[in-house]
Amino acid sequence: MITVAKLAVYPLLVWLILGRMMQLDAFWVNVGVLIACLPSAGNIYVLAQRHDADPQQVSAAILLSTIVSVVSFPCVAWLALD
């Protein structure tokens, strides 16, 4: 569920805020959406490990988001830059 939120809901939210509410130039909206579509960073695992926040589950979420983003990022890039 966290991967869906990170790779689908978050970019949509960024698009709504930057494009519709703030009415920024299309270039900046595309940049924001593409950055939001990137997979979860590995530093999240380090933070989870330091704060005893289930590092195995965080590691699995990072791996899943990276695998899914192999397909989702090019698709969103194609839609955003078209």
Sine and cosine of phi, psi and omega as CSV:
sin_phi,cos_phi,sin_psi,cos_psi,sin_omega,cos_omega
0.00,0.00,-0.62,0.79,0.00,-1.00
-0.91,0.41,-0.54,0.84,0.03,-1.00
-0.93,0.38,-0.65,0.76,0.06,-1.00
-0.89,0.46,-0.69,0.73,0.01,-1.00
-0.89,0.45,-0.68,0.73,-0.05,-1.00
-0.94,0.34,-0.66,0.75,-0.13,-0.99
-0.99,-0.14,-0.17,0.99,0.00,-1.00
-0.83,-0.55,-0.80,0.60,-0.08,-1.00
-0.95,0.32,-0.71,0.70,-0.03,-1.00
-0.87,0.49,-0.74,0.67,0.06,-1.00
-0.88,0.47,-0.60,0.80,0.05,-1.00
-0.90,0.43,-0.67,0.75,0.04,-1.00
-0.90,0.45,-0.67,0.74,0.05,-1.00
-0.88,0.47,-0.68,0.73,0.02,-1.00
-0.88,0.48,-0.69,0.72,0.01,-1.00
-0.90,0.44,-0.69,0.72,-0.04,-1.00
-0.95,0.32,-0.77,0.64,-0.05,-1.00
-0.95,0.30,-0.66,0.75,-0.10,-1.00
-1.00,0.08,-0.67,0.75,-0.09,-1.00
-1.00,-0.09,-0.73,0.69,-0.06,-1.00
-0.98,0.18,-0.75,0.67,-0.05,-1.00
-1.00,0.03,-0.30,0.96,0.02,-1.00
0.78,0.63,0.75,0.66,0.05,-1.00
-0.96,0.26,0.23,-0.97,0.06,-1.00
-0.87,0.50,0.52,-0.85,-0.06,-1.00
-0.84,0.54,-0.56,0.83,0.02,-1.00
-0.86,0.52,-0.75,0.66,-0.05,-1.00
-0.94,0.33,-0.55,0.83,0.08,-1.00
-0.91,0.42,-0.71,0.71,0.03,-1.00
-0.89,0.46,-0.67,0.74,0.03,-1.00
-0.88,0.48,-0.73,0.69,0.00,-1.00
-0.89,0.46,-0.68,0.73,0.00,-1.00
-0.92,0.40,-0.67,0.74,0.01,-1.00
-0.91,0.40,-0.62,0.78,0.06,-1.00
-0.91,0.42,-0.63,0.77,0.01,-1.00
-0.92,0.40,-0.40,0.92,-0.01,-1.00
-0.99,0.12,-0.11,0.99,0.00,-1.00
-0.94,0.35,0.46,-0.89,-0.01,-1.00
-0.93,0.36,0.24,-0.97,0.02,-1.00
-0.88,0.47,0.62,-0.79,-0.04,-1.00
-0.98,0.18,0.45,-0.90,-0.01,-1.00
-0.93,0.36,-0.36,0.93,0.00,-1.00
-0.92,0.40,-0.31,0.95,0.06,-1.00
-0.90,0.44,-0.58,0.82,0.04,-1.00
-0.89,0.46,-0.67,0.74,0.01,-1.00
-0.89,0.46,-0.69,0.72,0.04,-1.00
-0.89,0.45,-0.66,0.75,0.02,-1.00
-0.90,0.44,-0.63,0.78,0.00,-1.00
-0.93,0.38,-0.66,0.75,-0.01,-1.00
-0.93,0.37,-0.53,0.85,-0.07,-1.00
-0.97,-0.26,0.27,0.96,0.00,-1.00
0.76,0.65,0.79,0.61,-0.04,-1.00
-0.93,-0.36,0.79,0.62,0.06,-1.00
0.82,0.58,0.93,0.36,-0.06,-1.00
-0.88,0.48,-0.48,0.88,0.03,-1.00
-0.91,0.41,-0.66,0.75,0.02,-1.00
-0.93,0.36,-0.62,0.78,0.05,-1.00
-0.90,0.44,-0.67,0.75,0.04,-1.00
-0.88,0.47,-0.67,0.74,0.04,-1.00
-0.90,0.43,-0.63,0.78,0.02,-1.00
-0.92,0.40,-0.63,0.77,0.04,-1.00
-0.90,0.43,-0.71,0.71,0.02,-1.00
-0.88,0.48,-0.73,0.69,0.00,-1.00
-0.89,0.45,-0.68,0.74,0.00,-1.00
-0.91,0.40,-0.55,0.83,0.05,-1.00
-0.93,0.37,-0.68,0.73,0.01,-1.00
-0.90,0.43,-0.72,0.69,-0.02,-1.00
-0.91,0.40,-0.59,0.81,-0.03,-1.00
-0.93,0.37,-0.30,0.96,0.08,-1.00
-0.87,0.49,-0.53,0.85,0.04,-1.00
-0.99,-0.13,-0.68,0.73,-0.12,-0.99
-0.94,0.34,-0.62,0.78,-0.04,-1.00
-0.89,0.46,-0.76,0.65,0.05,-1.00
-0.87,0.49,-0.58,0.81,0.02,-1.00
-0.91,0.42,-0.71,0.70,0.02,-1.00
-0.92,0.39,-0.63,0.78,0.05,-1.00
-0.88,0.48,-0.66,0.75,0.04,-1.00
-0.90,0.44,-0.68,0.73,0.02,-1.00
-0.92,0.38,-0.67,0.74,-0.06,-1.00
-0.95,0.32,-0.59,0.81,-0.09,-1.00
-1.00,-0.08,0.01,1.00,0.00,-1.00
-0.99,0.16,0.00,0.00,0.00,0.00
